[in-house]
């Protein structure tokens, strides 16, 4: 890893990868996925096995994730993370048994390793609702972001198009 001490390392929630696959389809945005793989190899973000197991959505995403696994870029959850995740879920009921199987694990991993969690989840709406990632992160003082622009800025995300003739000008909003 070529990570500077002050650089942020992100743990991505499953929803980030699934939404990215819909917003940046592999066949139209191969450069996006090449950059994501490069950043993963550089250690700028972490792909956890619990996220890999939770991935649904586009088949090409599942294939891309499997390639990362074959290349040894998927981190396995440790017993320490598993234990803290169980404590988190016992106290805050974040795993619902249906959609959010990985949530407590990515929170625990982020807490133990000082990572910033990247999720699209918002806060729960009612006190009786199941806790959401931002709720628990706020309580446990874990940094998190919800917006792609924050991730892009932090990691220096840069896409170089395959076609060198493509020149993008800044959009002027009037």
C-alpha positions, 0 to 999 in steps of 0.5 A: 500500500502506498497510503500516506498516514493522513490519507483516509481509507474507506470501507464501502457499504454494499449499496455503494457498489450496487448503485455504482453498477447501475449509475456507471454500467460496466459496458459504458463506463469501463474506466470508472471500474478500472479506477475503482480497482486501482484504488482498491489495489492501492488500499484507498478503499476496502472490500470486505467479504461480508459485502462481497457475499451481500452483493446482488444486482447486475451480474457484471458487478458480481463478476467484477467482485469475484475478480477482486476476490480471486486477486486477493483484494477482498478482506476477511472479517476477523474474530475481533471484528465479528465480536464487536459486530455482535456487540453493536448489533445487540446494542443497536439492532442494525442487522434485520436479517433481510437486507442489511447483513453486512452493516454491523460488520462494516461498522465494527471494521471501520471502528477497529481500523480507523476507516471512514465508512461510505454508505448511501444510507440515511438516518432512521426516520422513527425511534422504533425503526431499525438503526441505520449505519449513520445512526450507529456511526454517530453514536460510536464516533465513526467517520462516515460519508454519504456522497460520491463527491466526497469520496471522489475528492478524498481519493483523487478519483480521476478517469482517463477515457480510452478515447483520447479525443474526448475532451470534457469542459466544465459545465457552467450552471446559469 
